[in-house]
Amino acid sequence: MFIAIAVVLLVLWVLGFLTFHIAGAFIHILLILAVISIIWHFIAGRRST
């Protein structure tokens, strides 16, 4: 689930960066959330196994 969220956020970031260059702060927030989601997935995955 976290990987899916991260992928969606990364795609939105890329699309936003290419099409809506004005909203730079929001786009970078999406990128940060995607990276945090990926890191959280790996940390939570190691605990549960």
NORWO-V267349 format. One record per residue. OMEGA is omega as a letter, one per 30 degrees, with the letter a starting at -180 (NA if undefined). Layout:
omega:OMEGA
omega:OMEGA
This chain:
omega:l
omega:l
omega:l
omega:l
omega:a
omega:l
omega:l
omega:l
omega:l
omega:l
omega:l
omega:l
omega:a
omega:l
omega:l
omega:l
omega:a
omega:a
omega:a
omega:a
omega:a
omega:a
omega:a
omega:a
omega:a
omega:a
omega:l
omega:l
omega:l
omega:l
omega:l
omega:l
omega:l
omega:l
omega:l
omega:l
omega:l
omega:l
omega:l
omega:l
omega:a
omega:l
omega:a
omega:l
omega:l
omega:l
omega:a
omega:a
omega:NA
